[in-house]
Amino acid sequence: MKLIDCVKGKVEFARFVNTEVKTELWYVCENGFEFPIPFEETKGAIFEAEDKAAYFMRWIRPHLKMVEAAKTE
């Protein structure tokens, strides 16, 4: 999967995860790739249910790299 395939189009809010270990917002790209946004990074921001995927590149890129690295191990 390539970054360009994830950031074109839109993302949709998928779920909110709140555990003792982590608190995250999860979004899904139009191509099906899911990625988390750490709740600590949401202060002062507005996260819509649907938005432009390019706005989320900051979180898509590192998660995509992590997923790809895990596949090669």
C-alpha positions as CSV (number, residue, x, y, z in Angstrom):
1,M,0.0,0.0,0.0
2,K,1.3,3.5,-0.9
3,L,0.8,6.7,1.0
4,I,-0.7,8.4,-2.1
5,D,-3.4,5.7,-2.2
6,C,-4.3,6.6,1.4
7,V,-4.3,10.4,1.2
8,K,-6.4,10.9,-1.9
9,G,-10.1,11.0,-1.2
10,K,-11.6,11.1,2.3
11,V,-11.3,9.5,5.7
12,E,-14.2,8.5,7.9
13,F,-14.3,8.2,11.7
14,A,-14.4,4.5,12.7
15,R,-14.2,4.2,16.5
16,F,-12.9,5.7,19.7
17,V,-10.6,3.5,21.8
18,N,-10.1,4.2,25.5
19,T,-8.2,1.7,27.5
20,E,-5.8,1.8,30.4
21,V,-2.9,1.7,27.9
22,K,-4.1,4.1,25.2
23,T,-6.8,6.5,24.1
24,E,-7.1,6.9,20.3
25,L,-9.5,8.0,17.6
26,W,-9.4,5.6,14.7
27,Y,-10.1,6.7,11.1
28,V,-10.4,4.7,7.9
29,C,-9.3,5.8,4.4
30,E,-11.4,5.2,1.3
31,N,-9.0,2.4,0.4
32,G,-9.7,0.6,3.7
33,F,-6.5,1.5,5.5
34,E,-7.2,2.3,9.2
35,F,-5.0,4.5,11.4
36,P,-5.0,5.9,14.9
37,I,-4.8,9.4,16.2
38,P,-3.5,9.6,19.8
39,F,-6.0,11.5,21.9
40,E,-3.3,13.6,23.4
41,E,-2.8,15.2,19.9
42,T,-6.4,16.3,19.6
43,K,-6.4,19.2,22.1
44,G,-7.8,22.3,20.5
45,A,-8.7,20.5,17.3
46,I,-12.0,19.6,15.6
47,F,-12.2,16.1,14.1
48,E,-15.1,15.6,11.8
49,A,-16.8,12.3,11.1
50,E,-15.7,12.7,7.4
51,D,-12.8,14.8,6.2
52,K,-10.1,15.2,3.5
53,A,-7.6,12.4,3.9
54,A,-4.7,14.7,3.0
55,Y,-5.3,16.6,6.3
56,F,-4.5,13.3,8.2
57,M,-1.2,12.5,6.5
58,R,0.6,13.4,9.7
59,W,-0.9,10.2,11.3
60,I,-1.3,8.0,8.2
61,R,2.4,8.1,7.2
62,P,3.9,6.7,10.4
63,H,1.2,4.1,10.9
64,L,1.6,3.0,7.3
65,K,5.3,2.6,7.8
66,M,4.7,0.6,11.0
67,V,2.3,-1.7,9.3
68,E,4.6,-2.3,6.3
69,A,7.6,-2.9,8.6
70,A,5.5,-5.5,10.6
71,K,4.7,-7.3,7.3
72,T,8.4,-7.7,6.4
73,E,9.3,-9.2,9.8
